[in-house]
Amino acid sequence: MKKIVLIAALAGAFAANNAMAWGNAGHRIVGAIADNLLKGTNAEKQIAALLLQGENLEKVANWADCVKGTFCGPQSQEMNDYVAAHPKHTEYHYTDVPFQLNEYHLHGVGTAEHDIVQTMQQCIATLQGKGDGKFTPRQALLILTHLAGDIHQPLHVGAAFVDKDGKFVVPKTEKEVDSLNIFDSRGGNNLQMDEALLKAASAKVIPGEDAEVSKYPTKPFHSYWDTTVVDYAMRRSSQRTVDGFTKWAIDGKPIVTLAKGDVSTWPVQWANDSLAVSKQAYADVKVGLATKQTSRSGSTYTVWAMTVPDNYPVPSSAIAREQLIKGGYNLAAMLQKIWP
């Protein structure tokens, strides 16, 4: 079987806090599905009271990413105020639980008091009128809408840790992740895919995809899961727009198993589900021996040759399609649970 080669440039230029789970289109799909499912509900009225004229969940779904820089346009005063009040806001978007584990537990390796699970719980409490003042109700809605997409992107929950022999391992403590014996792959941001091989393989299995090589020789594995698989999922569904995919998804009447119990526990349940999915994302990914490379700044970092099956775009895009739909349905259910 042919393989697509990846390079794991641990300590490379792509930090996890710059990641945009699902990218612009993916987050808009999650928001748009929820918008449609909430029509005529009390939740829709409560949402409208917090949003500005002309806004809906689809349109604000990327707000929490846009505050990270100017790639969405000039920063508004609202964005500047939020960033100033939340210096760790870029870390709200993910947790780094070893993908081999089955459950999220706060204080376990890769978790934090301000990770995606804890932040979502704080947003829920705020919208229920139980918050501690960390977020305003509007901020809580904007962030929750975005993180509902992030948490369904498997690499925003399940993380890969690599040892010095190039094997995926499960560190028992944070101290073990010392960049000498065990390395943090930064949510897959430091795993680099060979763009030419990826394009060639995708051209054989993804409708409308061609083998034209990108100007960039590599693609971060995390970036592949953020954006590339969203495009592939839409193509394989014969849809090229957010509106089209949203309608296609809802018309298909998908069966989505919703979380149970108190809504404050739902982020943990969603994280556990994403952990299960992340095992599929890393399935058949193989790591070779480590080598050392030197960056332009002169620092040395570790590189691993890695391979995935050449048909990887097919199962990965199927997972992405399911997770996007699940994200929209779960977001709608959560908001209805908050505002019955």
Disulfide bonds with the S-S distance in Angstrom:
Cys66-Cys72 2.12
